[in-house]
């Protein structure tokens, strides 16, 4: 039995992995795939890959591209979710901020440095024509930390996946002022280079199994109700999310990598453009 560690956010995108694990699909081919939920998100998973705490991460495209560029010894082996991530831009429900323009030069709550919540704050500021050098950040670690920070007024707004944050909007804790979709596929699968060298066939088998599941995921009977129940969502919100979400079974293309890197470079998030071969490896 091959023991492989995998990490991802505890969000609806990753239910296909849990179904495969629960159904014993990896086990049936001699793979013990051990899943770790990482509510802190991309910045934490980048650190886990660097430290060998995980072998695989299902991770935001922009975050892992930035970190491989900065020396993370991992490679992107595949796109996992082809559609953009829709980031909701949230404020405390009782705050005086009413529109997106009210948030210029205000303090952003982020999960950690290098996280998707930080990188997308730069993308959003650039989209709005704001000076990105004026961005101020408050590290809150998790969505619960963001609730506390915004409620106490320690930070002013928080960007997080719109549907996962909607229960907080429905409860009157947050108010969403706008959306900011990523200009690229949102999630990729990254693997530590050491694991790719030692266990290429195992990684290929893992991808084959998850790809079969994601291809058919939307056809699973009552999948909307399962997702709504598991992730504490309204069924109609999950149905909208399913309509907007497209999983992928394909590698990241050079054109798409260039698009991600060019924008990160333009925003001064990375200081050099990495080669395709240094960031992506087909399995």
Helices and strands as residue ranges (DSSP letters): E 2-8, G 12-14, H 15-22, G 27-29, E 31-37, H 42-51, E 56-60, H 61-69, E 74-81, E 86-92, G 100-103, E 107-110, H 116-128, G 132-134, E 136-139, H 143-152, E 157-161, H 162-170, E 174-181, E 187-192, H 193-198, H 200-216, G 217-219, H 223-230, H 235-244, H 254-266, H 276-279
